[in-house]
Amino acid sequence: MALQFATSYIEDAIAVFRYYKKLAERAMAQVADGQLFETLDDEANSIAIIAKHMAGNMRSRWTDFLTTDEEKPSRNRDGEFVDPAPTRAALLAEWESGWECLFQAIEPLTDADLGRPVTIRGEAHSVMQAINRQLAHYPHHVGQIVLLAKHFACDRWESLSVPRNRSEEFNRKVAAGEASQR
């Protein structure tokens, strides 16, 4: 699908969040169930742990987004880095619940809401700053998921963007409206 030209920050932010959600899901789909839980070393996080952390962050940040501190007292951030959901299905259900919180919070907003104040860990942010903060945070972790999935899938990996040595072909598809960077 070709990129939609947008002049609304909110609409574009939603589109970017959806792009990164799908990118991570396409990466996770390329690994065996057990590989979701593998790590590269004792200090590394698995795909499952990263997904659990992202979901926990999303539930905390986006639940009652405009009215409560985004760092909820019920959140156990340190607990997000241990004991992930035991199965792919449970992990993806947790993942979906986090994204559902995000989209339910952002979709009703308009660009007129961008200057409204919200609080994160006791510090005031504008709605735009809070969204930007997560537009930097989530793609960082999606990149980790993609890297791990590509490592584990190895020679079975199907490119999620422009395959090696196929830039000209991709550029032709973009020009023809058959592909997009998003």
Salt bridges, closest charged atoms under 4 A:
ASP12 OD1 - ARG182 NH1 2.64
GLU25 OE2 - LYS21 NZ 2.57
ASP33 OD1 - ARG88 NE 2.52
GLU71 OE1 - ARG61 NH1 2.67
GLU71 OE1 - ARG75 NH1 3.02
GLU71 OE1 - ARG121 NH2 3.53
GLU80 OE1 - HIS53 ND1 2.73
GLU80 OE2 - ARG75 NE 2.66
GLU94 OE2 - ARG59 NH2 3.65
GLU96 OE2 - LYS21 NZ 2.76
GLU107 OE2 - ARG18 NH2 2.35
ASP113 OD1 - ARG116 NH1 3.30
GLU169 OE1 - ARG166 NE 3.08
GLU169 OE2 - LYS173 NZ 3.58
